[in-house]
Amino acid sequence: TGASSRQVITNVGLIGTPLTVGRLGESTPTALEGARAALRKAGDPDGDSWQEMVNYVRGGAATGDLRKRLTNVLGPIVNAAPWLQRGALLRTTDADLPAGWASYRDFALTRIKAEQPSVLWVASNDSLLHAVKADDGTPLMSYLPSPLMGGLRAASAESTKDIVATMDGSPVTADVYVGEGASGAWKTYLFSSLGRGGRAIFALDVTDPKTEALNEDHAANVFKWMFSAEDDGDLGYVLVDPVVHRASGQPSQVVRLNTGRFALMTPNGYGSSSGVAALFFLDVQGRQSDGTWGGGRVKKLVAKASDSGNGMMGATWVDIDNNGTADWVYATDLKGQLWKFDISSSDMSKWASSFVDGAANAPMFQAHSGASGSGDPL
């Protein structure tokens, strides 16, 4: 597919936008200048070299110092696992959901009647997340996360021989309820980290996977939010492989909480600013209207506040009363420790470690290399 016909979007600040020369060349909002600056050549602070980078990302021919492609514009897929989006996933009945919510049954039936195509999502080392029709491979849309813009030119340069991690996270999709009570609605969101490419997590609205919806014209509606190390330095490089939870039928990191909200549960990964092991629960609705993560939109559980050189790497949840909500969480870190957290309360301030040693949290288990060896990463 040529550069002129591809559908590529990005986010400039908190807003989704088409990744086109025309759009990035506009004067407002002022954040667009930051995007242009990130894509320019070194030594070209005010020039138009960003335009060749945009055309290259869109599949155009390499110019200047950019790496020449052979036959395929798709970058190498290194660590990211592909994900197939198809139909309704959530294992639930309307009777199990909070009173006042819109019917999930109606949402699922509507999707079946619409005959929506199955979509294959995959992240590649061209800094993009790609969506293609699963039946014939037709490209639908690609997304460039804004934190990757700054390193895109160097990663794409002909002189760069080493592999540089860019869009390295594994995407997942899940059906979630967005909004409050009867005014809310069921949506299908895609969630992904940047993997080894950066310290950020994002969400896209992929409820309608048709060509008419997943395109540049709807960029502002497709991009929903991003949570990065700029929001909380305890977020590191998140490496999570997709696993379908047996209870929900959806990716295990997407949970319905006892607060009455859906959240993305994510370990903080390695390489955070403080080096602690922590779990984040990000409300799928994203930021408040004022652009912040206040108002209970994010909850962080730190395993051990005095820790360093650590990071939470994996997590799963258990529904102990069979009502569809997450009650206990088991999480593993880089020091071989297994942590258990009780999140069964509707009051997030009461969430806590299930094991303590005096006033400090304690792991449930720790793996060792030999009787007195150091902890093995889990």
C-alpha positions as CSV (number, residue, x, y, z in Angstrom):
1,T,0.0,0.0,0.0
2,G,1.4,3.4,-1.0
3,A,2.1,6.3,1.3
4,S,-0.9,8.3,0.0
5,S,-3.4,5.5,0.7
6,R,-2.2,4.1,4.0
7,Q,-4.1,5.1,7.2
8,V,-1.6,6.1,9.9
9,I,-2.4,7.9,13.1
10,T,-0.5,9.1,16.1
11,N,-1.2,11.2,19.2
12,V,0.0,14.7,19.8
13,G,-0.2,15.2,23.5
14,L,-3.6,13.8,24.6
15,I,-5.2,14.0,21.2
16,G,-5.2,11.4,18.4
17,T,-4.3,12.9,15.0
18,P,-3.6,11.7,11.4
19,L,0.1,11.2,10.8
20,T,0.2,13.2,7.6
21,V,2.4,16.1,6.3
22,G,-0.7,18.2,6.0
23,R,-1.9,17.7,9.6
24,L,1.5,17.9,11.3
25,G,2.3,21.0,9.3
26,E,-0.6,23.0,10.8
27,S,0.1,25.8,13.3
28,T,-2.3,24.7,16.0
29,P,-2.2,23.1,18.5
30,T,1.3,24.3,19.4
31,A,2.2,20.7,20.4
32,L,2.4,19.9,16.7
33,E,5.8,21.7,16.7
34,G,7.1,19.2,19.2
35,A,6.1,16.4,16.9
36,R,7.8,18.1,14.0
37,A,11.0,18.7,16.1
38,A,11.1,15.0,17.1
39,L,11.1,13.9,13.5
40,R,13.6,16.3,12.1
41,K,17.2,15.6,11.2
42,A,19.9,16.7,13.6
43,G,21.1,20.1,12.5
44,D,17.8,21.0,11.0
45,P,16.0,22.7,13.9
46,D,13.5,24.7,11.8
47,G,13.5,22.9,8.5
48,D,11.2,20.5,6.7
49,S,13.2,17.3,7.1
50,W,10.4,16.0,9.3
51,Q,8.3,15.6,6.1
52,E,10.5,12.9,4.7
53,M,10.2,11.1,7.9
54,V,6.4,11.2,7.9
55,N,6.4,9.9,4.3
56,Y,8.8,7.1,5.2
57,V,6.7,6.0,8.1
58,R,3.6,5.9,5.8
59,G,5.4,3.6,3.4
60,G,7.0,6.0,1.0
61,A,10.4,5.6,-0.6
62,A,13.5,6.2,1.5
63,T,15.3,9.5,1.0
64,G,18.4,11.0,2.5
65,D,19.8,9.0,5.4
66,L,16.8,6.6,5.8
67,R,17.2,2.9,5.3
68,K,16.1,1.6,1.9
69,R,13.4,-1.1,2.0
70,L,13.5,-4.1,-0.3
71,T,9.9,-5.2,-0.9
72,N,8.0,-4.8,2.3
73,V,7.2,-1.7,4.3
74,L,6.3,-3.7,7.4
75,G,9.1,-3.7,10.0
76,P,10.5,-6.8,11.7
77,I,8.3,-8.4,14.4
78,V,10.8,-9.2,17.2
79,N,9.3,-9.7,20.6
80,A,5.7,-8.7,20.3
81,A,3.0,-11.3,20.1
82,P,0.1,-10.8,17.6
83,W,-3.5,-10.6,18.8
84,L,-6.6,-11.6,16.9
85,Q,-9.7,-9.4,17.6
86,R,-12.9,-11.2,16.9
87,G,-16.4,-10.8,18.2
88,A,-17.6,-10.5,21.8
89,L,-15.3,-12.0,24.4
90,L,-16.5,-11.3,28.0
91,R,-18.0,-14.3,29.8
92,T,-20.9,-12.8,31.7
93,T,-24.6,-12.4,31.8
94,D,-26.5,-9.1,32.3
95,A,-27.7,-10.4,35.7
96,D,-24.1,-10.5,36.9
97,L,-23.4,-6.9,36.0
98,P,-24.2,-3.8,38.1
99,A,-27.8,-2.5,38.0
100,G,-28.2,0.3,35.4
101,W,-25.5,-0.8,33.0
102,A,-26.4,-1.2,29.4
103,S,-27.0,-4.7,28.3
104,Y,-23.9,-6.7,27.3
105,R,-26.1,-9.2,25.5
106,D,-27.4,-6.5,23.2
107,F,-23.9,-5.3,22.6
108,A,-22.7,-8.8,21.6
109,L,-25.7,-9.4,19.4
110,T,-25.2,-6.1,17.6
111,R,-21.6,-7.0,16.8
112,I,-22.7,-10.4,15.4
113,K,-25.4,-8.8,13.2
114,A,-22.9,-6.2,11.9
115,E,-20.6,-9.0,10.6
116,Q,-17.5,-7.2,11.7
117,P,-14.2,-8.5,10.3
118,S,-11.7,-10.3,12.4
119,V,-8.6,-8.1,12.8
120,L,-5.0,-9.1,13.4
121,W,-3.0,-6.6,15.5
122,V,0.7,-6.8,15.6
123,A,3.5,-4.4,16.8
124,S,6.6,-4.2,14.7
125,N,10.0,-2.6,14.9
126,D,9.1,0.1,12.5
127,S,7.7,1.9,15.6
128,L,4.1,1.1,14.6
129,L,1.2,-1.0,15.8
130,H,-0.5,-2.4,12.7
131,A,-4.1,-3.6,12.1
132,V,-4.9,-5.9,9.1
133,K,-7.9,-7.9,8.1
134,A,-7.3,-11.4,9.3
135,D,-8.9,-13.1,6.3
136,D,-6.9,-11.5,3.5
137,G,-4.2,-9.3,5.1
138,T,-5.6,-6.0,3.9
139,P,-4.1,-3.2,5.9
140,L,-6.6,-1.2,8.0
141,M,-4.7,1.2,10.1
142,S,-1.3,1.8,11.9
143,Y,-0.6,3.8,15.0
144,L,2.6,5.5,16.0
145,P,2.8,6.1,19.8
146,S,4.1,9.6,20.4
147,P,7.0,8.6,22.8
148,L,8.6,6.7,19.9
149,M,8.9,9.8,17.6
150,G,12.1,11.1,19.1
151,G,14.1,7.9,18.3
152,L,12.3,7.0,15.0
153,R,14.8,8.7,12.7
154,A,17.9,7.1,14.4
155,A,16.2,3.7,14.4
156,S,15.3,4.1,10.7
157,A,18.8,5.4,9.6
158,E,20.8,3.4,7.0
159,S,23.8,3.8,9.3
160,T,22.1,2.1,12.2
161,K,23.1,-1.6,12.2
162,D,22.1,-2.6,15.7
163,I,18.5,-3.6,16.4
164,V,16.8,-0.8,18.3
165,A,13.6,-1.6,20.2
166,T,10.7,0.6,19.2
167,M,7.1,-0.7,19.2
168,D,7.8,-3.8,21.1
169,G,4.7,-4.4,23.3
170,S,2.1,-7.1,22.8
171,P,-1.4,-5.7,22.1
172,V,-4.7,-7.2,23.5
173,T,-8.4,-6.2,23.0
174,A,-11.2,-6.5,25.5
175,D,-14.8,-5.5,25.9
176,V,-15.2,-2.9,28.7
177,Y,-17.9,-0.7,30.1
178,V,-17.0,3.0,29.8
179,G,-19.0,5.7,31.6
180,E,-21.4,5.7,34.5
181,G,-24.6,3.7,34.9
182,A,-27.2,4.1,32.1
183,S,-25.2,6.9,30.5
184,G,-22.2,4.5,29.9
185,A,-21.7,2.2,27.0
186,W,-19.9,-1.0,26.1
187,K,-16.8,-0.6,24.0
188,T,-13.9,-2.7,22.7
189,Y,-10.6,-1.2,23.6
190,L,-7.1,-2.2,22.6
191,F,-4.4,-1.9,25.3
192,S,-0.6,-2.2,24.8
193,S,2.7,-1.2,26.4
194,L,5.7,-0.2,24.3
195,G,7.6,-3.2,25.6
196,R,11.3,-2.6,25.5
197,G,10.7,0.5,23.3
198,G,9.6,2.8,26.0
199,R,7.9,3.4,29.4
200,A,4.3,3.9,28.3
201,I,0.9,2.2,28.0
202,F,-1.9,3.3,25.6
203,A,-5.5,2.5,24.8
204,L,-7.4,2.7,21.5
205,D,-11.1,2.4,20.8
206,V,-11.5,-0.4,18.3
207,T,-15.2,-1.1,18.8
208,D,-15.9,-0.9,15.1
209,P,-13.0,-2.6,13.3
210,K,-14.3,-1.7,9.8
211,T,-12.3,0.4,7.4
212,E,-14.8,3.3,7.8
213,A,-13.9,3.6,11.5
214,L,-10.3,2.6,11.8
215,N,-8.9,5.5,9.7
216,E,-7.3,8.9,9.9
217,D,-10.6,10.7,9.8
218,H,-11.5,9.2,13.2
219,A,-8.0,9.5,14.8
220,A,-9.3,11.6,17.6
221,N,-12.0,9.0,18.5
222,V,-9.7,6.0,18.1
223,F,-6.9,7.2,20.4
224,K,-8.2,7.3,24.0
225,W,-5.3,7.8,26.4
226,M,-1.7,7.2,27.3
227,F,-0.1,6.6,30.7
228,S,3.6,7.0,30.8
229,A,6.6,7.5,33.0
230,E,5.9,11.2,32.8
231,D,2.7,10.5,34.8
232,D,4.4,8.2,37.3
233,G,8.2,7.5,37.4
234,D,7.5,4.0,38.9
235,L,6.3,2.8,35.5
236,G,9.1,1.0,33.8
237,Y,9.4,-1.1,30.6
238,V,6.4,-3.4,30.7
239,L,6.8,-6.9,29.2
240,V,3.5,-8.8,29.3
241,D,2.6,-11.7,27.1
242,P,-1.2,-12.0,26.3
243,V,-2.9,-14.7,28.4
244,V,-6.7,-15.3,28.3
245,H,-8.2,-15.5,31.8
246,R,-10.3,-18.6,32.3
247,A,-13.0,-16.8,34.3
248,S,-13.5,-13.7,32.1
249,G,-12.6,-15.1,28.7
250,Q,-10.6,-11.9,28.1
251,P,-6.9,-10.9,28.6
252,S,-5.9,-11.4,32.2
253,Q,-4.7,-7.8,32.6
254,V,-8.2,-6.5,32.0
255,V,-10.2,-6.7,35.2
256,R,-13.6,-5.7,36.5
257,L,-13.1,-4.3,40.0
258,N,-15.4,-4.3,43.0
259,T,-15.5,-0.5,42.6
260,G,-17.8,-1.1,39.7
261,R,-15.2,-0.1,37.1
262,F,-13.1,-1.9,34.5
263,A,-9.4,-1.4,34.8
264,L,-6.1,-2.4,33.1
265,M,-4.0,-4.2,35.6
266,T,-0.4,-3.9,34.7
267,P,2.9,-4.7,36.5
268,N,5.3,-1.8,36.4
269,G,8.1,-3.7,34.7
270,Y,11.8,-3.2,34.9
271,G,13.9,0.0,34.7
272,S,11.5,2.3,36.6
273,S,12.9,5.5,38.2
274,S,12.8,4.1,41.8
275,G,13.3,0.4,41.1
276,V,10.4,-0.7,43.2
277,A,8.0,-3.5,42.3
278,A,4.5,-2.2,41.8
279,L,1.1,-2.9,40.3
280,F,-0.9,-0.2,38.5
281,F,-4.7,-0.3,38.0
282,L,-5.6,2.1,35.2
283,D,-9.3,3.0,34.8
284,V,-10.2,2.2,31.2
285,Q,-11.9,5.6,31.0
286,G,-8.5,7.2,31.2
287,R,-7.8,10.7,32.4
288,Q,-10.4,13.0,33.9
289,S,-11.8,15.9,31.9
290,D,-9.0,18.1,33.3
291,G,-6.4,15.9,31.7
292,T,-5.1,14.4,35.0
293,W,-5.2,10.9,36.4
294,G,-6.9,12.0,39.6
295,G,-10.3,11.0,40.9
296,G,-9.4,7.4,41.4
297,R,-8.5,6.9,37.8
298,V,-5.2,5.2,38.8
299,K,-4.3,3.0,41.8
300,K,-0.8,1.9,42.6
301,L,0.1,-0.9,44.9
302,V,3.8,-0.9,45.9
303,A,5.1,-4.2,47.2
304,K,8.0,-2.8,49.2
305,A,8.5,1.0,49.4
306,S,12.2,0.7,50.4
307,D,13.1,-1.7,47.5
308,S,15.5,-0.9,44.7
309,G,16.6,-2.6,41.5
310,N,13.4,-4.4,41.2
311,G,10.2,-4.5,39.2
312,M,6.9,-6.3,39.0
313,M,6.9,-8.5,35.9
314,G,3.7,-10.6,35.9
315,A,0.2,-10.6,37.5
316,T,-3.0,-12.5,37.5
317,W,-6.2,-12.4,39.5
318,V,-8.8,-14.6,41.2
319,D,-12.5,-14.2,41.7
320,I,-13.1,-15.9,45.0
321,D,-16.9,-15.3,45.2
322,N,-17.7,-16.1,41.5
323,N,-19.3,-12.7,40.8
324,G,-17.0,-11.7,37.9
325,T,-14.8,-9.3,39.8
326,A,-11.2,-9.5,40.8
327,D,-10.7,-10.2,44.5
328,W,-7.1,-11.4,44.9
329,V,-4.1,-10.7,42.8
330,Y,-0.9,-12.7,42.6
331,A,2.2,-10.9,41.2
332,T,5.8,-11.8,40.6
333,D,8.9,-9.6,40.6
334,L,12.6,-9.6,39.4
335,K,13.8,-10.8,42.8
336,G,12.0,-14.1,42.8
337,Q,9.2,-12.9,45.1
338,L,5.5,-13.8,44.8
339,W,3.2,-11.2,46.2
340,K,-0.5,-11.5,47.0
341,F,-2.8,-8.5,47.2
342,D,-6.4,-8.3,48.5
343,I,-8.4,-6.0,46.2
344,S,-11.8,-7.4,47.2
345,S,-13.0,-4.1,48.7
346,S,-15.1,-1.5,46.8
347,D,-12.9,1.1,48.6
348,M,-9.5,1.2,46.9
349,S,-7.9,2.7,50.0
350,K,-8.4,-0.7,51.7
351,W,-6.5,-2.7,49.1
352,A,-3.4,-4.2,50.6
353,S,-0.8,-6.9,50.7
354,S,-2.2,-10.2,52.2
355,F,1.1,-10.9,54.0
356,V,2.9,-8.5,56.3
357,D,6.0,-8.6,58.5
358,G,5.3,-6.1,61.2
359,A,4.3,-2.9,59.4
360,A,5.9,-3.9,56.1
361,N,4.5,-5.9,53.2
362,A,5.9,-9.4,52.9
363,P,6.0,-11.8,50.0
364,M,4.0,-14.9,50.0
365,F,7.0,-16.9,48.6
366,Q,10.5,-16.3,47.4
367,A,12.5,-18.5,45.0
368,H,16.3,-18.9,45.6
369,S,19.3,-20.2,43.8
370,G,20.4,-22.7,46.5
371,A,19.9,-22.5,50.2
372,S,21.5,-19.1,50.6
373,G,21.4,-17.8,47.0
374,S,19.8,-14.6,45.7
375,G,16.3,-14.5,44.4
376,D,15.6,-15.8,40.9
377,P,13.4,-13.5,38.7
378,L,9.8,-14.7,38.3
